[in-house]
Amino acid sequence: MLKNYTGQELTDFLGSLSAGIAGYEDPNDWFSDSFAGVLVEQAAQGDEKGLIRWRVWDNLCGLEERRKSLVLHILTAPQEDMYMISVPSQLLVGSMNRYPEYLVKDGRERERIRQIAKAYAEKMGIFYGVSSRWMSSAARQLNSFVNVQYDTRLGFPGGGAVSPGIQEKGTTADPVMKWVYEAGHMLSALNDSAAVADGSIVIWMHTPALGTSDYIFFTFSHETAHNQDGRYFYGGAGRRKGTGGEAHADGNIAQEMRDGIMVFNISRVNDMGTEMTNNFSYERIDSAEKVHSYYREMFDTGYALDYLAAQAFFQLTPRQQAAVAVTAEHTPGGEDSMSTVYRRLTEEEAASMDLRSMEALWDNRISIRTGASYPEKVGTATDGSYGFESFYTMNWYQSHNDQGSPDTHSFKRLGQEMLGLAGYEKGYMVYMSALSENDLDALRKITGDPGITWESYKLGRYREAAQRVDEIPYFDKDEIIARFRAAFEEDAANGNTERSTDLKRTLYGIVKRVTGDFSQGGIYQSPAVHTVSSAEELVRLAADNPYGYYRLDEDLDFGGLELSGGSYIPERFMGVLDGNGHQITGLQGPLFGNLQYTLVRNLTILSEEGSDVQALLAGRSGRVLLENVTVEAGTEEDGTAENEAVEDKAAENETVENGAAENMTEEGVAAEDEAIKEPDSIGPDAGGPQDSDKAGEEMPGEETTDKSP
């Protein structure tokens, strides 16, 4: 009615009142000063020029017209129990009566909620700040829409006039539920979802929206991905044809830190001991160049290790090959998508395939996977799925679809591989979005080669690895091939792939850490080598930089040094210690207090006690690889005999689960547990308007666990 007289939209009219009546130059300040609840506003991290909208009134003004009534609902509601978080492109609103921290009325209840909301909003600021630096159009896209997230009406603990449990339409006494949710028709029907997204809003259900746990932020980012994948993360280009919501959210954008997952970490700083494949810290990838370099080194390392593993696989008998390998079979489905079934080979099939070359592996669609059982089916990208394909899978053949989209796990993996190939905008966005029509079109646009095929691309990557494996500065290729062969033989006997994939995990983890999360090198280029000429120097350098590449230039005598906390270097060490043919003497206890993801090579330890190599190297250890490390004691004849025994022990201790699992560092275990303590992610679609996430179902795929809220 007023618009007929003022000629202004609702928010413009109210903004002009804040200036004309209240004297505010900025309506954001008027709203912030006037709001009676708890309000937290958070800018995109690093947006010094203020290009990205983030303040609350600006976001309210940016709502689509059909959502603008929310402004009046908020302004006219009793606001004392309401909280709001305003970040780039999103508003989060809810009732503080949902949270026990607020119900203890000791005068500090509002500050407790404010601190929780502030910590949560800071993560959101990182989420948008880092990702916005990858795209030239980020500010424009983020300023073009506003999504609303409505906190749950379930699980109220009760207190005061608010009844416990579910807040129902017509009966709730909670002022936020009554004046905002019910008035705005947001007290919708319930289902068993953790949360539901419809393209512009998120309704939280079984999971509370406000909190600082990894699970809550994972859920936030998962639902945000449903609303913003094509609109923001793909620069406004939209999803690629034939792909559904879960092919773009879970395992791709949603912030999950499990080992094997390849999604970019844009929300956390993790300990270097955390078991995770993706970048430890968002700071490692906070520019377009840095996210490209991380994924380039990540996949270069993967290809080098997969090539070396293949050389070992070629040495197996057909029976052993059939016991560890699978072949892919594709079935068309969805909108030009396909599903994939991975099944075991028979010995006769393996023999007839003559699996002795990379070409034969491709032609026969062979890979080494981490599935719990076979046949293993992966659904279409159209249907989407939770979970992801583990980075530790050895994809000698890569599932793809020249006429459309591949299975859901291959789709996620290839998007991240293309990020490493050509960067975020020219690689990842082109593959994932409507900028490409199908897998082949995407590959040709990304490489600029109109004649390339997925076969020629994949085999070309392995030819490059074959030409460069001699450049690897950390370990000898023949030694690694021999280790992979031993691992495959053990796996063949046990009927699984645990030893071979664990060896890849350990080797990848060592390279990732010695290079400082690929910031100072990669598989073919080591970081700066710290040369060491005395025991005192090694202790000092390792304390200053507990990960890196250290090489002895002299024999080291620890006879004049004292133990500190039971070892000479009590801090955890990760990386490479190259003895360079030298020896260490005078040890009265372990050299290191804690070794994790470490390669120790070409080293002799002289010990009067004749202790074994593990006891002399570290008090605690996890994922330590020993190469040509011996202990000498007694006479020369006795020393030779002991050296042989120690070499055997070193081989047995090459990975965590073989020799040092019980000695996994306390820090490492804590970091691994911290990586994802939630009941995991959210479950299959619950049939919401566009994308919804059902809790409590086990999802298909290689890396999945129960995801109940």
N, C-alpha and C positions, 0 to 999 in steps of 0.2 A: 504493500500500500504506500509506504513512504517513498519508494523509488519513483512513483508517479509524480511526486512533488519535488524530490531532491535531484532526480536524474542520476543518482549514485547507487552502486552496488552496496549490499549490506555492510561488508567489511570496510569499504571506502567511507561510507557514511559514519560508521562508528569511529573509524580512525580520525575523521575530521572533527568529531565531537571531542575526542581526547585532546586535540590541539586547541580547538576553539573554546572549550569550557574548562578543561583541566590544565591547559597550558603546556602539554607535552609536545616536543618537536618530533619524537619518535613514538608511535603507538606501541612498539614493543616494550618500551620503558613503562608506559601507562599500564599495560596488561601485567607486566612483571610486578610492579609496585602494588597493583590493586588485587592481585590474585591472593585469595585467603588460604589456599592449600600449599602444597609443596611443589615448586616448579624448578626444574633443572634444564638449562639450555646448554647445548654443546656444539661448538663449531667443528668443521672438518679439520683434523689435525694438519697443520702445515699450510692452511689456506690464509697466508698472511695478507693477501690482497682483498680478502673478503668477497670472493667471486661466488661462493656457494651459499645459498640461503640456508639459515639454520635457526633463526630466532622465532619465538612462538607466534607472534602476531603475523609475521611474514608467512609462516607455514599455514596458519588459519586462513589467511587471504589466498593462499595457493590451492586450497581444497577445490575439487571439482564441484560444479554448481549443485549437484544432487546431494553433496555432503555438507554444504554450507550451513545447514540447520544446526550442525554441531556447535557452531559459534554461539548461537542463542542458548542452546542447552547448557553449555559450560558457563556462560555469563549469568544466567538466571538461577543456576543451581546453588544450594548451600555448599560452599567450596571447602569448608574446613577439613573434611575428610578426603579430599581429592588430591591426587598427585598427577603431575604431567611431566613428561620428558620430551623435549623438542630438539631434534637433530636434523641434519640435512635430509630432506625428502620424507621425514617421518615424524609423527606425533604418537606418543604412547600415553594413554590415559587410564586411570583405574582408581579403585577405592583403597585407602590405606587400612580400612577395617578388615581387609583380607589377610593382614600380616600380623603375627603375634608381636613383632617388635613395636608395633604401634599401640597395642592394647594395654601395655604396661604404662599407665599414666603417671609417670614420675617427673614430668617436665622435660624429658629428653627424647620423648617418643618421636616428635617430628624431625629432630636432628638425626635420629637413627635412620629413618626412612630417607632423609635427604642424602646421607652418606652412601647408602646402598644405591640410590638413584644416580648419584654423582659418579660412582665407580662404574656403573653400568653404562652411563652416557659417555664416559671417557673411552670405553671400548668401542662404542658406536662411532665416536669421532675418529678413532684410528681406522676402523673398518672403511669409512668413507674417505678419510683423508688419504690413506695409502692407495686405495683403488683408484681414486680420482686422478692420481698422477700418472696413470698408465694410458689414459685416453685423452685425446685432444678435445673431445666434446663433452667431457665429464660435467663441467659446471652447467653448461646449457641443459644437459639431460636431467641433472638433479634438480634444477630450478624449474623444470617443466611440469612437475606433478608433486603431490603430497599424499602419502599413504597414512592411514590411521591404524594403530594397533590398540585393541580394546582388551584390557586385562580381564581375567576370568571372573565369573560369578559363582564359581564352585569352591568348595573347601573353606568357606569362611569359618574361623574358629569361634565366632560368637563373641558377645561382649557389648555392654550397653544396650541399646535398643535394637541392635542388628542380630537377627537370628542366625544360629550356626548352620553350616551346610550350604545348600543351594539357595541362591537368591531368585525367587520366582516372580514372574510378572503379576502385578496386582497385589502382592503380599509383602514384597521386600520393604524394609524400613531404612535400608541403606540409602543415604541421600544421593550418592553417585549412581547407584543402580537405578534409583527411581527417576531422578531428574535428567540424567544423561543417557543411560542405556535404555530404560523403558521408553522414555520420551522419543528416543531416536530409533526405536524398533531394533535394538541390539540384544535384547533378551530373547535370542532365537532358540530354536529347538536344539537339544543336546545330542551329541553322538559320542563315541568313545575316542575321539581325537585328542591329541595333545594340543593342537591348534589347527585352525582352518584359514586358508588364504583364498581370496576370490579375485585377485588382480589389482585391488586398490585398498583393501582392508585386511586385517588379521584379527580373528576372534580367538583369544586364548581360552582353552577349556580345562582339560585335566592338569595342565602345567601352569603354574602362576607365572605371570609375565615379568614380575619385578624380582631381581636377585642378581647375585654375582657368581653363581656356579657356572662351570663350563657347559653343563647341560642346558641351562636357560639361555646362555648366549648362542649355543648351537641351534636351539629351537628358534630364537629370534632370527638368526642369519638364514636358517633353512626356509622359514616362511617369507622372509624378505626376498630371498632368491626367487620364490614363486611369483612374487609381485614385480620384481625388478630385473629379472635375468635379461630378457630382451629389451626392456625399456631403458635400463642403465648399463648393466655389465656388458652388453653387446652394442653399446653406443646408439640405442634406439632402433637397431635393425630387426629386432624380433627374433624369435626362435626359428631354427631351421625346420623346414617342412618334414613332417614325419617323426617329430620328436615331442615327447610329453614332459610335464613338469618335473618329475623325479629324475629324468635324464639330465636336467639342468641344475637341480638343487643339491640333492644328496650326493656326496662324493665329488662335487664339482665346485660349488660356491659356498655351501654351508660350512661353517667353521668347525672342523673336526680334526683332532690331532691323534690319530691312531697310526701305528706303524704299518707301512704299506700304502697309505693313502697319499694321493698326489695333489690335493687341493692346496691352493696358496694360503698360507697363514697370514691373515691381515688383522689379527686381533690380540696376539699374545707375544710375550717374551718367555721362552721356555729354557730350562736348563739344558746345557749341551749333552747331558747324559740321558735326556728323555728319548725313549724309543720312538722315533718318528722319522718318516721319509721326507716330509716337507720342511720348509725353512724354519729354523728354530725361532727366529724373531722377525716381526713385521719390518723392522728396520733394515733387514737384509734385502728386502724387495721393494723399498719405498720410492722407486722411480721406474720408468719404463725400461731403461737400460738394465737396471739391477734385477728386475723380475725376469727379463729375457736371459740374462747371464746365468741366473740360478738354474732355470729350467734347461738351458743349453748344457751346462755342466752335469746336471742331474741325469739327463738322457744320454749324453756322451758316456758317462760312467756306466749306465745300464747297458748300453750297446757293447761296450768293451768287455764287461763281465759276461754278458750273454754269449758273445763270440767265443770267449775262452771256455765257457761251459760247453758249448757246442763241440769244440775240438775234443773234449773229454767224452762227450756222448758218442761221437763217432767211433771211439775205441771199445765201446761196449758190445757185447754179443746181442743178437736180435732178441733173445729172451730177456736180457736186462733192459734193453731199450723199451720193449713192450711193457715192462713192469713199471716204468716211471713216466713214459710219455703219453700224451693224448692227442687225438686228431679232432679237428673241428668239422662239424656238419651244419650247414645253414638251411633255414627254412624261411621262405618269404612270409611276412606278416605285418599287420598294421598298415600305416600309410607309407608304402614304399620303404618299409623297414624290414628287419629280419630278426629271428631268434637264432641262437647258436647252441648246439649240444656238443659238449666235449666228452668223448668216450675213450676208453682204453683200447689199445691195439692188442691184437693177438700176436704171438711169436711168429706165426706164418706171415701175417701182414707185414710185420717189421722186416722180416727177411726179404720179402718180395719188393718192398719199397727201397731197399739198399740205401739206408740212411747214412750216407758218408759225405755229404756236402750240404752247404747252406741251401743250394738250389733244391736238393731233394727234400729238405725240411720244409721249404716253402711249398713245393708242389704237392706234398702230402699233408699239408696243414698241421704241422707238428708243433707242439709247445709243451713246456713243463709248467704245471699249474699247482696251486696250493689248495685245491678243493678238498673237502673232507671225504667226498665219495663221488663215484662216477657210475653212470653218465650224469653230467652236470649240465643243467639247462640254464641259459641266461636269456631273459626275455627281450622283447623288442625295445628300441628307443622310443617308439610311439607310446607303449604302455609305461615305460620307465620302470625303475626299481630302486629300492634302497640298497645300500652297500656299494662296493666298488671293486674293480679289479686290482689286485695287489701289484705294486711296483715290482715285487720280487718274482712275479710270474716271468718266465722266459719265453717271450713271444717271438719264436723264430718265424712263425707265421702270424700275421696280424689280421684278425677278422676285420672285414671292411665290406662296403656295399657300393659298387660303382654306379648303381642306378638310384640309390637313395641313402638311407641312414642305416648303420650297423646295429648290432645288439646294444643294449643300454650301457653295459660296462665298457665295451670297446669305444663307444661314442665319448664317454667321459675321458678315457685314457688318451684317445687320439687328440682331443682338444688340448690337453695339457702337453702332449708331445709336440703339437704344432706351435704352442707357445715357445717351447725351446728352440724350434726350428726357425721361426721368423718373428718372434716377439708377440706382444699382446694384441695390438691392433691388426697387424698384418698376418698373424698366425692364428692365435686363439679365437679372436672374434670372427674371423673369416670362416673358420671351421664350424664353430658352434651355432652361428646365426644364419638368418636368411640371406646373408651375403653370398652364401654358396647353396647350390641346389642339391648336391649329393657329395659323397666322399671323394669321388674322382675329380669333380669340379673344384672342390675345396683344395685338394692337393695341387692341382695345376695352377690355381690362382695364387696359392701360397708360395710355390716354388718359382712361378713364372715360366714353367716349362710346359708347353702345350702337348708334348708327347709323353710325359712321364706317366707311369702306372704305379700302383701300390707295390707291385712286385719289384719293379726296377728301383723304386725308392728304398724299399726295405733291404734288398740285396746290396744296394749301393752303400747303405749305412754299414753293413757288415764288411764290405770290401774296404771301406775306410778304416774300420776297426782292425782288420787284418794287417793293413799297412802301418798302423800306428801302435800296435801293442808293444813293440820293442821300445817305444818312447816312455812307457809307464815307469815312473821313477821310484815306485814304492816296493814292488815285488817282481820277481822273475816270472815271465809268462809260463814257462814250462813247469815251474813249481805250482802255480795256480791250476794249470790244467791237470796235474797229477792229483791235487787236492780235490778238484771237482770229480775226477774219475773215481777216487775212493769214496766220495760222498754219494755218487750215483750208485755205485756197487752196493753200498750199505742200504740205500733207499730201495734198490731192487730187491734185496733180500727181505726187507721189512714191509714192502708193499706200499710205500708212501714216498713223498718228496721232501721230507723234513730236513735231512742233512744237507742236500744240495741247495735248497732255498735259504737255509740258515747260513750257509757259507757265503752266498751272494749278499745276504743281509749284513754279515760281519764285514766283508770287504768293502761294500758300499759305505757302511757306517764309519769305517776307518778313514776312507778318502774324504768323506763329508766333514769329518771333524778335524783332520790334520790340515785341511785347507780353510778352516774357519767358516764352515757352512758354504763352501765354494766361493768365498769372497777373495781368496788369495791363490786360486788355482783350481785344478780339477784332476781328472784321471791321468791326463797327459802332461800336466804342468804342476810341479810341486810348489808349495809356498817357499819363501826364503829359508834356506837351510842354516840352522844355527850350529856352528862348529864348536866343539867342546874340547878343551885341552887339560882340564883338571876336574877332580871330584867337586871341589868348591864351586867351580863355574857351573857344573851341571845342576847342583842344588839351587844355586841362585837363579839360573835361567828358567828352570822348570817351575820355580815358585812365582817368578814374574809372568810367565806365559805357560799355563798348564796344558796347552795343546799346541801342537806344531811339529816340526821336523828337526830332530837333533841328531848330529853325526859326530862320533868321536874322532878326534885327530891324534889323540895320544891314549896310552893306557891310563886308567884312572885308579888311584889308590885312595880308598876311604879309611885307611888305618888311622888317620889323625882326626877324623870327624866323629861327632857324637850323634847318637840316635835322637830323633825328635818325635815323641809320640809313638815310639815303636818302630820307626823307619827313618831313613835319611831324607826322603822327600815325602812328607805326610800328605800333601795336597793330592787330589785326584789328578792323574795324568792321562791324556788322550793324544793319540797321534802316532808318530814314528820315532823309535830310538834305534838308530843304525850304529852298531858297534864298529863298522868299517874294518873288521878284522882285528880289532883291539880287544884288550881284556880288562876286567875289573877285579881288583884285589881288595882285601882288608874289610870285607863286609862282616859285620857282627849281627846283622839283622836284615830284614828286607830292604831292598833299594827304594822301592815305592811303597807307600801305605795303601795305595789304591790305583789299580790300572783298569781302564775301561776303554773299549774300542781302540786298542793299541797294537801296533806291529812292532815287534822286537826282532832284530835280525843281525846276523854276522857278528855275534858277540860271544866271548868266552868269559866265564866267571870262575876265578880260582877261589876255592873254599877249603879251609883246613877241616871243616866239619863234614864236608862231602854232602851237604844238603841238596835236595832236588831243586830244579830250576824254578819251579813255581814259588817255593818258599823263599828263595833268594831274591826273586824279582819283586814280589808283591805280597803284602799281607792279605789283601782282598783283590779279586780280579773278576772281570766279566768281559767276554768277547775279546780275548787276547789271542793274537796270532803270532806264533814263534817260527822263525825261519833261520836255521843254522845257528841255534843257540845251544851252547854246551857248558857243562860244569866239569872242571878238572880238580882232582884231589888225589893225594897220595903219590905213589910212584908212577912212572910213566906208563908201566904196564897196567897198573890199577886204574890210572886215569883213562886209558883207552877203553877199558871195559865199562867204566862208569859213563863215559861220553856216549857210548852206544845206548845205554839205558836211558840217559837223559834225552837223547834225540827221540826215542820212542815216546817218552812222556810228553815231550814238546808237541809231537804230532797229535797225541791224544787230547791235549789241552788247547787245540786251535780255536775252538769256539766255546761259547758259554755253556751250552748244554752238554759238552763233552769235556769235563774236567774242572769247570769253575762255576757251575750253576749255583752251588751252595754258597759261593763266595761273591756273588753279585754284590756290588757295593751298596751300602745302605742308601747313599745319595742317589745311585742309579735306580734302585727299586722305588724310592720315593718319587723320583721324577717320572718314572713310567706310570706309577699309580696315579700321579697327579694329571697325567696327560688327558685322561678321560674317565672321570669318576661317576659320571651320570649313568642312569640305567640305559645309556647309549642314545641312539638317535630316535626318531619317531617312525611309526610304522606305515604300512601301505595306505593308499588313498581310502578315505572314509566317505567319499561321495559328496564333498562340498561343492559349492557353486563352480569352482574352477580347479583348485588344488587343495586338498585337505590331507591331514596326516594322522593316521590312526595309530594309537599306541598299543603296545603289548603283543605284537605279532612278530614271529621270527621271519626275517627277510631272506630271500634267496641271494646267492652271491658268495664270493670267496671270503670276504672280510665282514661278517655280520655277526651280531650277538643280539640278545633280547633287548628290545628298545622300549620297554614299558615306562610310563611316566612315573 
